[in-house]
Every structure is written in C-alpha cells, then in structure tokens.
Amino acid sequence: MFAAYAARLDARDPLSALEWGERPEPEPAPDWVRVDVRATALNHHDLWSLRGVGLAEKQLPMILGCDAAGVDEDGNEVVVHAVVGDPHWRGDETLDPRRSLLSERYPGTFAERVAVPRANLLPKPASLSFEEAACLPTSWLTAYRMLFTQSGLRPGDTVLVQGAGGGVSTALVVLGKAAGLRVWVTGRDEAKRARAVDTLGADAAFESGARLPERVDAVMETVGEATWSHSLKALRPGGTLVCSGATSGPNPPAELNRIFYLGLRVVGSTMGTRDELAALVRLCDQSGVRPVIDRVLPLSQVKDGLAAMADGDLFGKVVFTVQS
C-alpha cells in the first residue's frame, strides 16, 4: 500500500527524513481492525517525529500521521481516535502511562490503510466530510479538552489564545465562540490576526506580547517560552493557564512569585479521551461548527504540506486525501 513515513531522523532537516512509497499492509492484532483511510490531517507531531522527538532509530521506518477518517471492514464511515492505550487501563486514557499516539509505537494514518483497536472507532456523521472529520482527533480534540475540561471557563468569560493560525489555535477560537466565550488572540502575523477576527469570529486580536485592555479569565498556551511570561501577566487573579504544547521551547522562567501571589492555576493538557472526541463530533454534527482547513492535498504531496507547516505558512489544517 502507498504510505508516507519517517525513514530516518534528522533534527536539523526533518523533511529530508521523509519518504513515501509502498509499505506492507497492516496486520491487525486481536480486537483490532483495518480502516481504509479516506482523509488524514497533518499535525506538528508529524514534524517533530521526523526530528526524532518520540521516535527512536529502532522504530524506523514509521508511517506518520495521527488523524484519520475512513471506512471500516464492515463498510461503516468512521473517525479514528488516535490515542492507543493499555487495554487494562480504566479511567481517563490521557493519564495512562502506557498510552501512545498512532505513529509512535504503531504505524500511523498517512497510508491507504491503518490498523487500530476496534474501540478507537467512532461513527462519522453524514454531515461531516471525510476531510472535516479527519481534522478532529488531534488538534481539535486537544482544543476541546483545553476549553471544556481543563479551563473552568463559563459562557461570558474571556479567554486569550496565544498564536493565531495553527490547527489548535484556530480550533480554540471556533470552539470558544460556539461556547459563548469572549475570545482574544495574539499573533506575530498581521494577516493571520485579521483572519482570526474576520473569518473565525475572534473578538479582538493583538500583536504578540501586547498589553491587553484587561486581564482574562484563562489563557490557552501552546507556544511555550516565547509567550509564557505574557500568558501569566495576562491572567486575572485566580485565573487559569492551560498548556498543551511548547513549540518555541519547554523551559521558560517559571515566575513562581506571580503564580502563588495571584493564586494562578497552571494546568497541563494533552489530547483528549474517546468520550471527549465523541462529544466533539456531536458538537460539530449538531451545531454546524466545522474545522478550519487551510488546504487539501493528495497524500502524494505530503512533503508540500509538511514544508508549509515548517515555514508557518498555514491558517488551519492541512488535510491529505487518500485513494485506495
């Protein structure tokens, strides 16, 4: 089958580690099933994998990709939950110490077919295209959990989203507005700030690090070192910072005096549970909320999508279509 995979690891030039071509068909383990992939979405996780973050040489070659929507062995249209956990674990699967994402321990979704646990399949509503559904399991699920499980926000509250244009940040804006929040965004790119307001419905957009009109109830943080201090300063006393990534670096000054003096909450968040993904799919189905898609490419053009992500030349998700 055709697939795109990490053939080697290269921290400095990750795109050089990418190859595509024929790979062996997946062989499902007991209680696993094959899914014919119709669409799969790109995430920063794929770029980091090529750099060697979360992958070791002994795991290569590894088919990339976490997200998929497709058709199962019984002909059902499905969305694939990307978190593969210990089958004996009970509770929140994001806390399972043995969990992994597709493309870490098990081959991923940048392929004509993928094998996953049967329990990882959710019905795809007819109202969602395969391309739209493929955006949900990683970045949109991450945004859903940040907003609705981890933040403590209520309708009418104000939330600051650090960064305008990425998959998680665009999801945070769209979902936040759907939930009745006042949503502010920051970003270095003037055009992306404008699109966040004009296209996504953000209430205001500011340059990175700008002084805000007032302090906010919560900050959604995925950038890390470059925005961490601004995130803490933006919070009202008792406010919450939800962190699900650190694309600019993982070790900012902690500013513990600000955290304890103002009673701030710093909450880590990663991906989401199967039940949260099911709730997100229902929300999209019932409300008309749709993922923001920057471009749709055939999987054979996977390198072009990765190059656009590496250059920051995106507003929303890159989706690859797959034809068996």
C-alpha positions, 0 to 999 in steps of 0.5 A, a space after each residue: 500500500 502507498 504510505 508516507 513515513 519517517 525513514 530516518 531522523 534528522 533534527 536539523 532537516 526533518 523533511 529530508 527524513 521523509 519518504 513515501 512509497 509502498 509499505 506492507 499492509 497492516 496486520 491487525 492484532 486481536 480486537 483490532 481492525 483495518 480502516 481504509 483511510 479516506 482523509 488524514 490531517 497533518 499535525 506538528 507531531 508529524 514534524 517533530 517525529 521526523 526530528 526524532 522527538 518520540 521516535 527512536 532509530 529502532 522504530 524506523 521506518 514509521 508511517 506518520 500521521 495521527 488523524 484519520 477518517 475512513 471506512 471500516 471492514 464492515 463498510 461503516 464511515 468512521 473517525 479514528 481516535 488516535 490515542 492507543 492505550 493499555 487495554 487494562 487501563 480504566 479511567 481517563 486514557 490521557 493519564 495512562 502511562 502506557 498510552 501512545 499516539 498512532 505513529 509512535 509505537 504503531 504505524 500511523 494514518 498517512 497510508 491507504 490503510 491503518 490498523 487500530 483497536 476496534 474501540 478507537 472507532 467512532 461513527 462519522 456523521 453524514 454531515 461531516 466530510 471525510 476531510 472535516 472529520 479527519 481534522 478532529 482527533 488531534 488538534 481539535 480534540 486537544 482544543 476541546 479538552 483545553 476549553 471544556 475540561 481543563 479551563 473552568 471557563 463559563 459562557 461570558 468569560 474571556 479567554 486569550 489564545 496565544 498564536 493565531 493560525 495553527 490547527 489548535 489555535 484556530 480550533 480554540 477560537 471556533 470552539 470558544 465562540 460556539 461556547 459563548 466565550 469572549 475570545 482574544 488572540 495574539 499573533 506575530 502575523 498581521 494577516 493571520 490576526 485579521 483572519 482570526 477576527 474576520 473569518 473565525 469570529 475572534 473578538 479582538 486580536 493583538 500583536 504578540 506580547 501586547 498589553 491587553 485592555 484587561 486581564 482574562 479569565 484563562 489563557 490557552 498556551 501552546 507556544 511555550 517560552 516565547 509567550 509564557 511570561 505574557 500568558 501569566 501577566 495576562 491572567 486575572 487573579 485566580 485565573 487559569 493557564 492551560 498548556 498543551 504544547 511548547 513549540 518555541 521551547 519547554 523551559 521558560 522562567 517559571 515566575 513562581 512569585 506571580 503564580 502563588 501571589 495571584 493564586 494562578 492555576 497552571 494546568 497541563 493538557 494533552 489530547 483528549 479521551 474517546 468520550 471527549 472526541 465523541 462529544 466533539 463530533 456531536 458538537 460539530 454534527 449538531 451545531 454546524 461548527 466545522 474545522 478550519 482547513 487551510 488546504 487539501 492535498 493528495 497524500 502524494 504531496 505530503 512533503 508540500 504540506 509538511 514544508 508549509 507547516 515548517 515555514 508557518 505558512 498555514 491558517 488551519 489544517 492541512 488535510 491529505 486525501 487518500 485513494 485506495 
